[in-house]
Amino acid sequence: MFFKNYSDTTHFELMVRLIRAFDSQDFSDTVNRIPVEMRPRDGDHSRCCVYRDRAILKYRLMALLGFGIEEEEDEMVPLSRYAELSLSRQSAPNPVLTVIDEACNGCVRTRYEATNACRGCLTHACVDVCPKGAVKLVNGKSIIDPDRCVQCGKCMDVCPYHAIVRIPIPCEESCPTGAISKMSNSKETIDYDKCIFCGKCLAACPFNAILERSQLVDVIREMAEGKRVTALVAPAIVGETPSTMGQLVGALKAAGFSHVFEVASGADKTAAFEADEFVERMEEGSPFMTSSCCPAYTECVEKHLPELKPFVSDTRTPMHYTAQTAKEEAPDDVTVFIGPCVAKRKEASDDPFVDHVLTFRELRALLAARNIEILQCEDTDFDLAGLAEGRGFPVSGGVTEGIKAYIGERAAIEPVAVNGLDKRSVKKLKSYAKKCPGNFVEIMGCEGGCIAGPSGVEPGKKAGRKLQAFLKESPRGIKG
């Protein structure tokens, strides 16, 4: 993330303004005026002119209203029209990501470049090592021909002055599966046949040109219609709030949620069911089993690692079990998962028990827009609480520890951790289908675990420390 305080960012301000516009007397007209109010003609602007700033703000608001920028057919359609359409939408926006081509800086293709640190040394090792003759000395300095360069990096490796650098495209560099790339117009596009919805491109883009298609309006509309809306709060929330969990529950109810369920309760079920499944598979002679609670990983298996599919646990995710419990208790209630994960939007679109997904960032905006000071809220109990085993799921190693607790002495577990999905770890996972170094593989899409998810706010390490402190105070389901 490229900000010190998320509350100060433009995107946060847009979310707050959008929610307040909904709470006003004239939603569509108020939304229509937001870009002009934020970028008045005689005010500051961050792009070439105030009008381009306004255009980009419009597209950001379209994404917050749940629309893909790629769907725009007529630039003259005002924001007020999109606001009206968002109020009549019956299903969650899909696909879950969109790219604002106006905000994309049009980064040059990934390339190697000789900087002014080049001393024009007599050994000219960079010239000699290049297999394609792409490096030449011009006026005593190395020049790299991008049309000949095959990006092997050999010139950079041999330069004694470290004068040759690799200039990457952040979003493409971060994608584990090569799902985002440049089109002929030099703008980035996402190939959803490859995308695993990990959100790494979104987190990596320094221009914030890649956005989630929000369901904020869908959620607050359901509240305004008088429906009972149940918040399903991911256990990673512990690292995001300065308050007690009781104050968080109080704040959520003040914001309009009727019930608050801790998704750690579903994680307790996942741990117990996955433990039983592991014991059964080991008894049947299976060489290993992998976890299944990270939707980015299971999406990766479906699209890129089919050889691993027989080894993926059949146990459902904590979100699924928590939402199922909520629907069994009150079938007509609206269920809203709240977490740090982009891939949960995709998972929720395929799960009949989950109606909507909000991120931790959107939750912060909702509380700010409705002037709810979380530290001033009264402690309120969860309507469904979890145990330590499930509450530990959002940190790397937490899933393994939860499952080990439920396995007990029934089977020997030899855990392997894949702490974050990237190009290297995807390749490593592929090799596990032939030979796995253990018998249980825990996969976290984000390095450090869900606490470092792309739609969170607090740094992963800081959030992890808060979670570990919370776990020490949490009741355990398995005494050990």
Number of C-alpha atoms within 10 A of each C-alpha: 17 12 10 11 10 17 16 10 12 14 20 18 16 21 25 20 21 26 22 18 20 19 15 11 10 11 18 22 16 19 25 19 15 19 22 16 12 19 19 13 12 7 9 12 16 9 12 8 12 19 16 16 20 20 16 19 21 22 25 30 26 23 25 24 26 27 27 24 20 11 8 12 8 7 7 7 10 16 22 17 13 19 25 14 14 22 17 10 12 8 11 19 23 15 15 23 25 25 24 23 19 15 20 18 16 14 15 12 14 15 18 22 19 20 14 11 11 17 14 14 15 7 10 20 17 26 21 15 17 20 14 13 14 19 24 17 14 10 8 13 16 23 20 22 16 15 8 12 17 14 15 12 17 16 26 22 14 17 19 15 11 14 17 25 16 13 13 15 19 17 23 22 18 21 23 24 21 15 18 20 17 16 10 6 8 15 18 23 17 19 13 14 9 17 22 27 27 28 26 24 24 26 20 21 20 16 12 20 22 26 24 24 26 27 27 23 19 22 20 20 17 16 17 12 8 10 15 18 22 25 28 28 26 29 27 30 23 25 26 23 19 12 18 17 18 15 21 26 27 23 23 23 18 17 19 21 22 17 19 25 26 27 29 29 25 29 32 27 20 29 28 21 18 26 24 17 17 26 16 14 16 17 10 9 8 14 16 24 25 23 26 24 26 24 23 26 26 24 19 23 19 15 15 19 18 12 15 20 15 13 19 18 21 16 19 17 20 26 29 22 21 29 27 19 16 24 18 12 10 13 12 12 18 23 28 25 26 24 29 26 28 28 23 25 30 22 20 21 19 10 14 11 22 24 22 24 27 24 27 24 22 25 17 20 23 24 18 21 19 15 11 17 14 22 15 11 19 14 16 17 15 17 13 17 15 22 19 22 30 30 31 26 29 28 26 24 20 18 29 24 17 25 25 22 18 19 21 13 9 13 15 13 20 12 18 17 16 21 18 22 24 20 14 10 16 19 15 13 20 17 14 16 17 10 11 17 12 15 17 25 25 20 28 27 31 27 18 19 24 28 33 26 28 24 23 26 24 22 15 22 14 13 22 25 14 18 22 16 12 17 18 10 9 15 13 16 15 12 6 6
